């Protein structure tokens, strides 16, 4: 049995090495990034069997995605497509502000269809992990998400959703309407405060959330998810599960690149849930994995393995000998 299966678009990533307007950049690091594949790598590093499904172009970037994910221990089901692999360009306009631009319209990843998702691969998993990025890419991607959730629920597979809202892909009212329709079919929900309010502020159904994160988590839980995780950035995170509210403080690290922190958080929580850890432990691991994610350039490169988790918050001079 596969512990976790996920699908979505993974893109080639060019990250400028110098700070300032992107037009003056001359050197770039080449890598890859995608919310779902970031989580896949994070969960695999923490000791679980993971499968990623997606379409990639018949190009060098598609080969990069295949080889990198496979090298991280992920079972890769990369379907070749005649369209090009999408691109993501990351620039650092100032020392404290990163601009991310996507070139993904009509890309290979956006052409995923329900027929690409073998139902047996979903039924074989303990968790199906999704984001709200995929349904925003195209009509066929949206139908693919619906298909996968239907198969998972019929088979008793836990469904996890990280909102991961991208304003460049769809407006808030459209995203909120889709999320309100989907949330009742989700077991685990990950959201920032702003993302959670996309759901509680739109249309008919349970509303509210007040001004406090705990109230928001309870309001989201009223839609149906058994576990609601609200990410609070520098304030840590809270979890609402089974009528019980938990809170974890953040780990203090030197931030190098904030992109990917949410994916690391989701990976840490899901990995410990799969391992049967206590609620307190899985929330601590989620915060630790999210903290690790921001400590170097790249969306996933710093995600921890089990032995790395002990490095945060310990006494000493920061040197391992």
Order of alpha helices (4+ residues) and beta strands (2+ residues): beta-beta-beta-alpha-beta-alpha-beta-beta-beta-alpha-beta-alpha-beta-alpha-beta-alpha-alpha-beta-beta-beta-alpha-alpha
